């Protein structure tokens, strides 16, 4: 959801393996992205530089600031992908703050209804997620829709750990 590189994901506590890729776990990946952005804001002193670092990496922003001898995002000449990324974020922020000013008027009945879910905690590995889903009164399709971070048809749970898996109610 937040397009973390594998190495960066692990630095922010996200597991990436054959069975699990928490970059696809909405809540965990969002928390990791927030941590990354807060750290970057603290390091670089501005949200624009923090956003640029999210796209091109902290090392890339540090390098460009040093090479160009500037301190502000607005004075940097960056690759077009990063420059567009920051402006797109600013545009999205403006739209979210006042959607009607930009011609967005979404009626409540046009919105998707949220999923009603329950969490099942797995304290042991699950060799067959389809069977596990059936045992929980569901199916693999619903399990995968609600848990896109589950990347295979089994789940390895480390001894002493437990993993929350969402199911429809």
C-alpha beads as a LAMMPS data file, in Angstrom:
LAMMPS data file: protein, C-alpha beads

169 atoms
168 bonds

1 atom types
1 bond types

-500.0 500.0 xlo xhi
-500.0 500.0 ylo yhi
-500.0 500.0 zlo zhi

Masses

1 110.0

Atoms # bond

1 1 1 0.000 0.000 0.000
2 1 1 2.859 2.345 0.774
3 1 1 5.395 0.887 -1.656
4 1 1 8.148 0.142 0.822
5 1 1 11.293 -1.372 -0.590
6 1 1 11.973 -4.751 1.020
7 1 1 14.993 -3.516 2.977
8 1 1 13.218 -0.411 4.232
9 1 1 10.171 -2.466 5.191
10 1 1 12.239 -4.611 7.552
11 1 1 13.828 -1.493 9.090
12 1 1 10.320 -0.405 10.071
13 1 1 9.235 -3.726 11.527
14 1 1 7.416 -5.187 8.532
15 1 1 7.908 -8.872 7.764
16 1 1 8.532 -9.800 4.132
17 1 1 8.777 -13.517 3.340
18 1 1 7.320 -16.107 0.971
19 1 1 4.274 -16.532 3.219
20 1 1 3.788 -13.000 4.564
21 1 1 4.354 -9.544 3.129
22 1 1 3.267 -6.974 5.660
23 1 1 3.783 -4.192 3.133
24 1 1 0.255 -5.267 2.103
25 1 1 -1.075 -5.119 5.678
26 1 1 -2.977 -1.827 5.660
27 1 1 -2.614 -0.998 9.345
28 1 1 0.977 -2.161 9.858
29 1 1 2.222 -0.605 6.615
30 1 1 0.448 2.677 7.387
31 1 1 2.034 2.829 10.840
32 1 1 5.441 2.092 9.296
33 1 1 4.936 4.810 6.655
34 1 1 3.955 7.299 9.362
35 1 1 7.061 6.394 11.379
36 1 1 9.224 6.810 8.277
37 1 1 7.694 10.179 7.402
38 1 1 7.932 11.480 10.975
39 1 1 11.596 10.474 11.174
40 1 1 12.276 12.084 7.798
41 1 1 10.460 15.276 8.807
42 1 1 12.591 15.400 11.954
43 1 1 15.796 14.826 9.980
44 1 1 15.127 17.148 7.037
45 1 1 12.981 19.790 8.732
46 1 1 10.131 19.859 6.208
47 1 1 7.277 17.691 5.052
48 1 1 8.206 18.291 1.401
49 1 1 11.705 16.875 1.953
50 1 1 10.206 14.022 3.997
51 1 1 7.888 13.189 1.075
52 1 1 10.767 13.396 -1.393
53 1 1 12.767 11.006 0.798
54 1 1 9.867 8.568 0.800
55 1 1 10.108 8.445 -2.977
56 1 1 13.879 8.537 -3.465
57 1 1 15.208 7.455 -0.087
58 1 1 16.777 9.416 2.731
59 1 1 20.265 8.870 1.332
60 1 1 19.141 10.226 -2.039
61 1 1 17.747 13.407 -0.489
62 1 1 20.859 13.885 1.656
63 1 1 23.064 13.440 -1.413
64 1 1 21.061 15.910 -3.536
65 1 1 20.973 18.541 -0.779
66 1 1 24.728 18.251 -0.341
67 1 1 25.586 18.146 -4.062
68 1 1 23.343 21.107 -4.881
69 1 1 24.319 23.112 -1.785
70 1 1 20.732 23.962 -0.826
71 1 1 18.600 23.298 2.254
72 1 1 14.984 23.568 1.025
73 1 1 12.978 21.192 -1.140
74 1 1 11.798 24.101 -3.302
75 1 1 15.402 24.895 -4.265
76 1 1 16.253 21.329 -5.293
77 1 1 16.404 20.092 -8.856
78 1 1 15.191 16.485 -8.580
79 1 1 14.355 13.719 -11.004
80 1 1 10.910 14.144 -12.526
81 1 1 9.428 11.120 -10.721
82 1 1 10.210 12.550 -7.274
83 1 1 9.196 16.076 -8.249
84 1 1 5.831 14.815 -9.546
85 1 1 5.383 12.639 -6.449
86 1 1 5.623 15.581 -4.056
87 1 1 3.252 17.737 -6.103
88 1 1 0.776 14.868 -6.349
89 1 1 0.839 14.511 -2.565
90 1 1 0.173 18.218 -2.195
91 1 1 -2.717 17.999 -4.661
92 1 1 -4.234 15.032 -2.812
93 1 1 -3.893 16.877 0.500
94 1 1 -5.720 19.903 -0.909
95 1 1 -8.496 17.734 -2.336
96 1 1 -8.988 15.853 0.936
97 1 1 -9.142 19.107 2.888
98 1 1 -11.901 20.581 0.683
99 1 1 -13.180 18.125 -1.941
100 1 1 -16.118 20.272 -3.074
101 1 1 -13.752 23.087 -4.122
102 1 1 -12.295 20.699 -6.671
103 1 1 -15.603 19.360 -7.960
104 1 1 -15.710 16.221 -5.817
105 1 1 -19.098 15.482 -4.357
106 1 1 -19.487 11.872 -3.362
107 1 1 -22.831 10.973 -1.886
108 1 1 -22.735 8.598 1.083
109 1 1 -24.736 5.946 -0.789
110 1 1 -22.013 5.838 -3.482
111 1 1 -19.324 4.799 -0.976
112 1 1 -18.312 1.201 -0.423
113 1 1 -19.631 -0.185 2.834
114 1 1 -16.851 -1.139 5.229
115 1 1 -16.304 -4.823 5.842
116 1 1 -17.647 -6.099 9.143
117 1 1 -14.832 -8.270 10.451
118 1 1 -13.706 -10.322 13.386
119 1 1 -10.111 -11.141 14.270
120 1 1 -9.014 -14.728 14.790
121 1 1 -5.653 -15.087 16.524
122 1 1 -3.429 -17.885 15.246
123 1 1 -0.886 -19.003 17.836
124 1 1 0.471 -21.832 15.674
125 1 1 1.417 -22.244 12.037
126 1 1 -1.366 -22.944 9.551
127 1 1 -0.461 -25.376 6.798
128 1 1 -3.630 -24.886 4.732
129 1 1 -5.267 -21.453 4.815
130 1 1 -8.224 -22.652 2.706
131 1 1 -9.034 -25.346 5.263
132 1 1 -8.474 -22.885 8.113
133 1 1 -10.897 -20.429 6.473
134 1 1 -13.539 -23.156 6.096
135 1 1 -13.103 -24.087 9.767
136 1 1 -13.776 -20.438 10.587
137 1 1 -16.971 -20.446 8.508
138 1 1 -15.456 -18.587 5.572
139 1 1 -13.415 -19.289 2.454
140 1 1 -9.978 -18.568 1.051
141 1 1 -11.287 -15.764 -1.183
142 1 1 -12.660 -13.764 1.766
143 1 1 -9.547 -14.507 3.822
144 1 1 -7.264 -13.201 1.034
145 1 1 -9.425 -10.116 0.386
146 1 1 -9.333 -9.147 4.067
147 1 1 -5.682 -10.161 4.564
148 1 1 -3.780 -9.238 1.377
149 1 1 -0.524 -9.514 3.309
150 1 1 -0.923 -13.318 3.299
151 1 1 1.074 -14.173 0.173
152 1 1 0.842 -17.979 0.089
153 1 1 -1.668 -20.635 1.114
154 1 1 0.007 -21.293 4.443
155 1 1 1.183 -19.206 7.381
156 1 1 4.237 -19.816 9.532
157 1 1 3.813 -18.490 13.071
158 1 1 6.922 -18.368 15.232
159 1 1 6.740 -20.137 18.578
160 1 1 5.436 -17.749 21.217
161 1 1 3.942 -15.424 18.590
162 1 1 0.359 -14.963 17.493
163 1 1 -0.995 -13.443 14.303
164 1 1 -4.334 -11.707 13.878
165 1 1 -6.287 -12.801 10.799
166 1 1 -9.402 -10.943 9.709
167 1 1 -12.590 -12.786 8.740
168 1 1 -16.014 -11.478 7.755
169 1 1 -18.585 -11.546 10.550

Bonds

1 1 1 2
2 1 2 3
3 1 3 4
4 1 4 5
5 1 5 6
6 1 6 7
7 1 7 8
8 1 8 9
9 1 9 10
10 1 10 11
11 1 11 12
12 1 12 13
13 1 13 14
14 1 14 15
15 1 15 16
16 1 16 17
17 1 17 18
18 1 18 19
19 1 19 20
20 1 20 21
21 1 21 22
22 1 22 23
23 1 23 24
24 1 24 25
25 1 25 26
26 1 26 27
27 1 27 28
28 1 28 29
29 1 29 30
30 1 30 31
31 1 31 32
32 1 32 33
33 1 33 34
34 1 34 35
35 1 35 36
36 1 36 37
37 1 37 38
38 1 38 39
39 1 39 40
40 1 40 41
41 1 41 42
42 1 42 43
43 1 43 44
44 1 44 45
45 1 45 46
46 1 46 47
47 1 47 48
48 1 48 49
49 1 49 50
50 1 50 51
51 1 51 52
52 1 52 53
53 1 53 54
54 1 54 55
55 1 55 56
56 1 56 57
57 1 57 58
58 1 58 59
59 1 59 60
60 1 60 61
61 1 61 62
62 1 62 63
63 1 63 64
64 1 64 65
65 1 65 66
66 1 66 67
67 1 67 68
68 1 68 69
69 1 69 70
70 1 70 71
71 1 71 72
72 1 72 73
73 1 73 74
74 1 74 75
75 1 75 76
76 1 76 77
77 1 77 78
78 1 78 79
79 1 79 80
80 1 80 81
81 1 81 82
82 1 82 83
83 1 83 84
84 1 84 85
85 1 85 86
86 1 86 87
87 1 87 88
88 1 88 89
89 1 89 90
90 1 90 91
91 1 91 92
92 1 92 93
93 1 93 94
94 1 94 95
95 1 95 96
96 1 96 97
97 1 97 98
98 1 98 99
99 1 99 100
100 1 100 101
101 1 101 102
102 1 102 103
103 1 103 104
104 1 104 105
105 1 105 106
106 1 106 107
107 1 107 108
108 1 108 109
109 1 109 110
110 1 110 111
111 1 111 112
112 1 112 113
113 1 113 114
114 1 114 115
115 1 115 116
116 1 116 117
117 1 117 118
118 1 118 119
119 1 119 120
120 1 120 121
121 1 121 122
122 1 122 123
123 1 123 124
124 1 124 125
125 1 125 126
126 1 126 127
127 1 127 128
128 1 128 129
129 1 129 130
130 1 130 131
131 1 131 132
132 1 132 133
133 1 133 134
134 1 134 135
135 1 135 136
136 1 136 137
137 1 137 138
138 1 138 139
139 1 139 140
140 1 140 141
141 1 141 142
142 1 142 143
143 1 143 144
144 1 144 145
145 1 145 146
146 1 146 147
147 1 147 148
148 1 148 149
149 1 149 150
150 1 150 151
151 1 151 152
152 1 152 153
153 1 153 154
154 1 154 155
155 1 155 156
156 1 156 157
157 1 157 158
158 1 158 159
159 1 159 160
160 1 160 161
161 1 161 162
162 1 162 163
163 1 163 164
164 1 164 165
165 1 165 166
166 1 166 167
167 1 167 168
168 1 168 169
